[in-house]
Amino acid sequence: MAGNSFNYSDIRFADIQMLRYRLHGFDGLSLRQKQYVYCLSQATLYGRDITFDQFGKYNLKIRKTLEAIYTDGAIDHGDKEFAALEEYLMRVWFSNGIYHHYGCDKFVPGFSKEYFRAAMNAVDKSSLPLENGMTVDDLCNELVPVMFDRDVLAKRVNKAPGVDIVATSACNYYDGVTQAEAEEFYRAKKAACGDCAPSFGLNTKLVKTAEGLHEEAWTEGGLYGPAIERITYWLGRASSVAENQKQVDVINKLIEYYRTGDLHVFDEYSILWVEALDGKIDFINGFIEVYGDPLGIKGSWEGIVEYKDEEATKRTRTISENAQWFEDHSPVDARFRKPEVKGVTANVVCAAMLGGDEYPSTAIGINLPNADWIRAQHGSKSVTICNLTDAYNKAAKGNGFYDEFVIDRDTLGLIDKYGDLCDDLHTDLHECLGHGSGRLLPGTDPDALKAYGNTIEEARADLFALYYMADSKMVDLGLLPDRDAYKSQYYTYMMNGLLTQLVRIEPGACIEEAHMRNRALIANWCVAKGDAVRLVDRGGKTFVEILDYDGLRALVAQLLAEVQRIKSEGDYEAARDLVETYAVKVDPEVHAEVLKRYAGLNIAPYKGFINPVLRPVRNGNGEITDIEVDYSEGYVHQMLRYSKEYSTLI
């Protein structure tokens, strides 16, 4: 796949298109840097089983059972039901379990219960996840309801109003615990600790027994111990080839955290990580994002290895160097702005390896750490992942999407001219400054917004980016070529929030995923509050029409001020009203129309990535002389290999 022959697209199944990404500039790294990337990558891949188990207590058993059937020579691969099982298994791999990676609903097999039972009884029993004394029928009876019954553990993350969102969510973060019990358990912990409290609950499972509530920690000697032991082993190997002492200190502190489970140590690690700025290579490894927990407390395991794109980083460096200007000129109330912006670091990077909750579906921008007090006192790091956005763009060329959904040729011309540039800049502003902007008022609980917190936070960052995209400062700093460029982003953002993201929603369903709710909230609010943007009919098709770009920016400023107030004050009632009014409901007629138009394009609404294979090259003495990059591995082969080489929990 060298040169212009590189094939970005791989297999397509269900609603998913698999892509490859290139490691631009990897050959220019030193041997030591390549070895560092390799060791960090191994640590990243060993977290896969953790994510599967976090996303559902039966996921690992289901995956292993399906793989046993799929690879057994006694099973007829020409059978229609086998083809349905194959697609189901590919979806399980992609979603790290049996729940849709984006919508969180359980996907139901296209093969029958009878076929599944017969296939389980036909395979080599030693390949099945049978516990001591368990028969194949016992395993069948355990798994069949979970897989086939729509009402059993129906949704991985349930945020529906008026229900116990903990008890009705199938994620494996709580056992026998109600929403009220979990909220009170962590409220009491935070109340006893003050404003710089650690992220209580981030790395534990909360369990209720006859003795009461207690936490089981995800540590080297606790839950997920076998996987974490392999992660810490490879982190230790990575420290021996790190670029500098600060990187070594970061790794050693992370290993200490994995061994102790002490969240104060995690905060110490996070501070060291934020302050480790030298070197070309960086990584994320651990229990990080909380979107997979209905309460936004528990961190799903994720990993990514990255290295700087020095040329593209000039763009993000310009943004971070002007962070104080952006904060000072924000349209939010001065009480909610940071008087002094500290430690904002932003880079454009190439991903070298993806793992856990960042694989196969991944973010294109990241801003960490998540603790507000660490951001305020020590700063944050942001990255825009350029080789992933490049792969998305290359794979999407000529697919007809914009031709179908953009209202006229003039607007389409704006998008063709400025779209890729504005998309990258929006991600930069969202991650670099949006998430790091503003401050909580003293005494405000960072988790006060509960189930609505993730949506409000994403809306805040997007609104920040949208507001400044239209500022003349973008042209003054050389980030945009002229004052018309931002209009491309305004149009595609509104089009996405009002129309095209609906292709990811099943007919009759509401919007539940936090990022989708965020976009719907902003777009629907702007339509409701002014005359700057609206939906119109053109020849029987619905389009977004922006009548007043300046007026739309004024609405963005107004909403940004309110969203920041909600976060700064911890106004739960206002957050709930805003989200439930503008971010959840879907117009069924518009939805049906969008689905029909999109189906005619034959485009998969979701994309994911196949990792490159990093392979050490050794001389006759066994010494590593290079790290070779191989892009030829296919999706199915990679998933089966990962299950063989990196499984530790089953």
N, C-alpha and C positions, 0 to 999 in steps of 0.2 A: 504493500500500500504506500509505497514511497512516492514523493513528489505529488504531481497533480492527479495521480491515480488513487489517492486515498479515498476510501469509501466510508462516508460518515454514517450511512444507514445500514442497519442489519435487519433482523427478523421483526415482523409485525404480528401482533396477536391481540385479541380482544380490542380494547380501546387504547393500545399502547404501541408505540414505535420505539425500537431500541436504536441507539446511536453510539458511535465511537467518538472519542476525543483524542486529539493529538497532544503530545508533550513537546510543544514548541520550545526550542532552545535547550532541551535536555542534554543534547550532545555537548553543549558548551560548558556544562558543569564539570568541576574537577572530579577525580575518582573518589576522593573523600566525600564530597557532597553527594555524589550518586549513591555511595554506600549508606550515607545518612538517610537519604530518601528511601532506599530499599528497606532498611531496618524499621523506620517509622511506618512504612507501608505494611510490613508484616504485622506490626502492632495494631494497625488499622483493621486488617482482615480478620484478626482473631476475635473481634467484638461482634461478629455477625450473629452468633447464636443468642447472645444477650438480647439483641433487638427483637429477634423472633419471639423469645419468651416474654419480653415486656409487652409485646403487642397482643398477647393472648396465651393463656396457660396451656392450650392444647396445640399451639402452632408447631412446635418442634416434633411432636409425635406425628402430626398430620404430614409434615414435610417428609420425615423419614419414611413413613408408610407409603406415600405417593412415589417417592424415589425408588423404593424397593420394587413396587409394581412396574414403574417405568423402565427400569433397567433389567428386569428379569426376562430371560430368554424364553420362558414358558408362556409368556403373555403374547397374544396375537396383536401385533402392532398395526395390522390393517383393519382392525375393528373400528366402527364408528364411535363406539363408546370409549375406546382407547384414545382416539383423537380428542374427544371431549376432556378426558382425564389429562392429556398432555397440555391442553390449553389451561386447564384449571391449575395444574402444577406450575406452569410458567407464570400465572398470576400470583400464586402463593409465593414464589421466589421474588417476584417484583415487589410485592407489598410487605415482605417480611411477615407473612401470615395470611389468614383467610379473610381479611378485611381490606376493602379498597383503600389504597394508599392515600387517597385524597378525600373521598367522601366518607370513609370509615364504616360504611355498610358492609355486611357480610355478603360476599358473592357466592351464589348457590351453584353447585356443580351441574354441568350439562350431562353427566352420566348418572345412571341409576344407582340406588342403594344396593340393589341385587347384584349389579355388575361389580361394584366396589367390594362387597362381601366375597363374591366368588373369586375375584382377583387376589384378595388378601389370603384366601385359603389355598391359592395356587402357587404362591411364591415361596421361596426358601424362607422358612420361619426364622432362621438366624438373622435375616436382614430386617426383621420387623422390630419395633421398639417395645418388646414384651418385657414387662417387669417380672420379678420373681413370682412364680405360681400363676401367671396370667396366661390364658389361652388366646388363640386368635379370635375366637368368638367374643371373649371378654373385651379385647381391644376394639373389635367392631362395635360392640354395644356402647363403648365409651365414646368413640369418634363419630359414629353415624349421626346421632342427634345434633352434635355440634356443627357438623358440616352441612347437613341436609334440612334441618328444621329451622325455618326462618325466625321462629320466636325464641330459640335458644341462643343466648349470648349474641343478640342480633346486631349490635353496633359496638365498635371498638371504643369510640368516644361519643357519648351522648350529651348534647348541650341543650336539649329541648327544655323549654320553660315548664315549671310546675311539676317536675319529676325529681327523684333523687338521682342526680347525675353520676354519682359514684356507684350506687348499687346497680344502675342500669347500663353502665359502661363495662365492656368486656376486657379492657386493658388490664394487665396483670400487675397493677400497682397496689391494690387493696384486696383484703380477704376478710369477708364478713363484716365490713365496716360501712356505715352509712355516711352520707354527705355531711350531716350535722356533726357526727362524731369526729370525722376527719378535720373539719374546719375548726372545731373547738380544740382538738388536740394540738394543732399547729398554731392556733391563736395564742394559746397559753404559753407555748415555747417562745414565741416572738415577744410577747408582752414582758417576759422575764429577762429579755436580753438587750433591749434598747435599739437605737437607730442603726447600729452596725451589726445587726444580727446576721448570722450565716443563713444560707438558703436551706432552712430546715426541711427535711423530707426529700431533698433532691436525690439522694442516693440510697433510698430505702424502700422496702415494701411495708406497708402498714397493715398489721394483722390483729384481729380480735379473737381472743381466746376466753376461756372461763375466768382467767385472771385479769382480763381487761385488754386494753390496747398496748401493743408494743411494736417496735420497728425491727425488721430484719435487714441488716445492712448488706449492700452489694460490695463486698470486699474480697481480698485475696483469700481470706480464711472463712468467708461467709457465703452468702448467696452469690452465684456466678463465679465462685472461686476458681474452678479449673480454667475458665476463659480468662479471667483476670491474671492468673499466674502466667499465661502465655503472653498476654499484653505487657506485663511488667518485665518479662524476660526480654522481649524485643525492644522495649524502651531502654532497658539496661544496655543492650547491644548498641542501640542508637547513640547513647551518651558517649560511648567510646570513640565515635567518629563524628561527633558534633562539631560545628564550625567554631564555637567559642565557649568560654566558661559560663556565660549567662544561660546559654542553651542547656548546658550540663546541669546547672542549678535548677532550671525549670523542670527538666526530666526527673531529677532526683526528688524534687518536691512532689511531683505527680505520683511517682512510685510510692512515696510515703503515704500520700492520701489514699491510694488504692489499697495499701496494706492496713491502714488504721480506720478508714472510713470517717475520719475526723473532718467535719466541714470547716472548722477553723483552718485546718491545713489546706483544704481546697481554696479558701480565700487567700491564703498566703501564696499558693501556687498561682492563682489568677493574677495577683499583683505582680509576681515575678514574670509571668507570661506577658502581661501588658508592657512591662518595662524592658523586655528582651527584644531590642529593636535591631541589633546588628545581625549580620548574616543574611543569606539569600533564602534560606529554607525555614519554613514554619509548619506547625501542625495543630490540629484540634483532636483531642482524644479524651472521651469521657462521657459522663452523664450530664448533658448540657441543656438542650431545649425542652420546654415543658408543654408543648402543644399537644402531646399525646396523652396528657392527663386532663380530665375534665375540670379539675380544680387548678390546673396550671402550677403544680408543685413539683411533681416527680419528673426527673430528667431522663429522657430516652438516650440510650448510648449511641454515640456517633463518632466518626473519625474522618479526617481528611488530611492529606499531606499536600503541601503546596510549595511553590518557589516563585520568586518575584519575576514579573515582567518589567524590567527596569525602564524601558521606554514608555510603556503605557502608564507606569506608576507616576510619571511626571504630572499626569492629569489629577490623580487623587492627592498627590502631594500639594498641588495648588489649592485644592479644596481644604485640606486639613490645615494648611498654613494660614488660611483666612477664617478659621473656625470661630474666632471671637467676633469677627465682623458679622457673620451670619447670625450668631446668637444675639448680638446687640440689636440687629435690625429685624428680628422676628416680630410678627404681628401679635404675638401672645402678650398677655399682661406681664409687666416688668417683674412682678412678684414671682413669676414662674420661670424666669430666665436665670441662667447661671451667670453670676457676676464675673466669674473667671472660669473659662473653659480650659481644662487640663488634659494633657496627654492624649490628644486625638491623633491617632496614627492610621493612615489608610494606604493600602497597596493594591495594585492590580497584580493578580497572581495566575499561574497555571496550576491546575489541579494535577497531581501525579498519581493519587490513589484515593478512592472513595470507599467508605465503609459504614456499616450500621445504618442509622436513620438518614445518612447522606448517600445511600446506595440502594438500588439503582437510580431512584429519583432523588434529585439533589437541588440544593439552593444554588443560585448564581451570585449571591452576595451574602456576607456574614458579618455581623458586628457582635463582639463579645468583650468582656464578660457581661452577664445579664444582671448582676447585682448593682442596684442603683448607687449604693454608697461607694462601691469601688470605682464606678464610672466618675462619680463626682470628685473623689479624692485622688484617684490615680489615672483616670482616663480609660480609653478603650482602643481596641484594634478593629479595623474594618478591612474587608477584602472584597474586591470584585473579581470573579473568576473568569478570565477572558477566554480561555480555550473552550470552556463549556458554552458560553454565549456564541463563540465562533462556530461551534458545531451545530448549535440550534439554527443559526442564520444560514449556514451552508446547506443544511438539510431541508430548509423551508423554501429555498429559492424556487420561484415559479409554481408554487402550489395553488395559486388562485384565491387564497384566503382574503387578502385585501381587496382584490377586484370584486369579490362578492359582497363584502360588508362595508366598504368605504363609500360615502355618499356621492362623491363626484371626482372628476379627473384632477381638479386643482388640489383637492385634499390628498388624493392619492399621490400626486407629484410631490407634495410636502413630505409625505411619509417615505417615498422612495429616496428623496434627497437627504433627509435628516434622521430617518427612523432609527437606524442602528446606533448612530452617535448619541441620540437623545435617550435611547434605552439604556445605554451604558452609563450616561451621566445621571439618569434618574436612579439607577442602582447605586452609584457612588454617593449621591446625596442622601438617599434613604439609609444606607448602611453607615456611612462615615459620620454624618452629622445628624440625621433625623433621629436615629435611635439614641444618640448621645446628647441630644438637645434637651433643654428644660430641666426642671428640678422638682422634686417633691417638697411640699411644705413640711416643716419640722413636725414629727409625730405621725405623719401619714404612713399607713401600712402599705408597703409595695404590692401586697396581694389583696388590697381592699376591693378591687373590681372583680375579683373571683373569676367566674367563668367568662366574663366579658373582657378581662384584662388583655388577653392576647390580641383580640380584634382591635381594641382601642389603641394598643401599642403600635400595631402595624399601620393603622390609619394615621396615627401621629407622624410616623416616619414617612409615609407616602405623601401626606399633606405638606410636610416640610419640603420634600423634594419637588413637588408640583409648584409650590409657591415660589421657590427660588429658581426653578427652570425658566420662569418668565421674567426674571429680574435682569436689568441691563448689566448687572455685575457679571453675569455669565459671559457676556460679550467682552466686557472690560478685561476679564481674566483670561480670555482666549479659549474658554471652554466651549463656547458655541460661536459659529461664524457670523451670525447676524440675529436680529431681533425677531425674525419670523420662525426660527428653528424650533422654538419651544412648542409652537402650535401643533407640530407633529405628535409630540408626547401627550398634549392635552387631548387631542382627538382620539388617539389609540387607547388612552387610559379610559376615557368616557365610554368608548365603544366596547371595551372589555367589561367594564363594570356594569353597563346597562344591557349588553347583548351577548357578546361572544363567549364570555366565561360560562354562560348557561349551558354550553355544550357539555360541561362536566357534571351536570345535574340530571338525575333521572326524572322523567315526567312525574309530576305530582309531589316531588320532594322539595324541601326547603333548603336554603343555603346554610351549611354548618361549619365548613372549614374556615379558619380564622382569616387567612389571606383573602379568600373570596368574599367573606363578609365585609372585610375592610374596603375592598374595591366597590362593592355594591353600596355600602354605606355612603361613601364619598359621592359616587355618581348619582344615586337616587336623591340624596340630600340636596345636591346642587340643582337638580331638575325641579325639586319641590319648592326651593327657596327663591328662585329667580327666573328670569327669562333668557339667561345666557345660553342655556343648552336645553335641548328637547329631543324627543323621539318623533319622527315624522314618517308618513307613508309616501313612498315613491313607487308607483307602478305595482302596488300590492305587496311591497316589501318594506320592512321597518328599518330605518336608518337613524343614526345619531346626527343631529345638526347642531353645530355651535354657531350661534348668532353673534356673540359678543365675547371675544377671547379675554379682553380686559375685565369685563364683568364677571367672567368665570373665575379669573384669578382673585377678584375681590371676594367671591364666595368661598374659594379655597382658604383665603386668609381668615375669614370669619369662622369657618369650621375648625381650622387649625387652632385658633384661640380658644374655642370651646372644648375641643378634645384635650388640649394641654391643661386647661382648667380642671377637667374631670380627672385626669391622671394626677395632677399636682395635689388636688384636694381629696382624692380617693372617693369621689362622688359615685357610689355604686348605683343609686337610683337613676341618675342621669345617664350613666353608661348603659344600663339596661334599656332605658327608654329609647336611646339613640340607636342601639343595635337592633332591638326588636322592631322598631318602626321602619328603619331604612335598609337593614342588612340581611334580613332573613327571608322574607316572602318573595315569591316569584310569580309574575303574571303568566298564567298558563297558556294564553293565546300567543303571546310573544315568544314564550319558551318553545312551544310546538313549532312555530315558524322558524326560529333559529336552528332547531335540531334538524328540520327538513332541509334547509339551505346548506347547512354544514355537511349533512350526509351526502349531498350531491358532489361535494369536493373530494370525498374519499380520503380524508386526512384523519389520522389518529389524534385525539385531543390531548393525550399524555405522551411525554417522552421520558426516556430513561437512558442510562449509560452503561456500556460494557467497559470494564476497566482494562487498560493495557496490562500485559504480563511483563513484570520486571524480573529478569533472569540474570543471575551472576555468571560472569565468564571467568574461568579459572585457568591458570597456567599449569604446567606439569607438576609444580610443587603444591598445588591446591590453593594458591594465593589468588584472590580476586583481582583481576586486571581491568574489568569493566562491568557495567550493568547494562545489559541489552534490553531494548524495548521492543516488544512483539505485540502487534495490533491484530493478529490474525485469529485470535480465539473468538469463537461464537458464543452467543448468549447461553444456550443449553449446556455446552461443554463447560463454560465458566462456572455456572451454577452447580453442576454436578461435581466439578473439581473442588469448589469451595466447600461443599458439603462433606467431601472426603478428607480434605487436607486441613480444614479449619474448624471442624466440629469438635466441641469440647463438652457440651452439656447434655448430649444424648448419644 
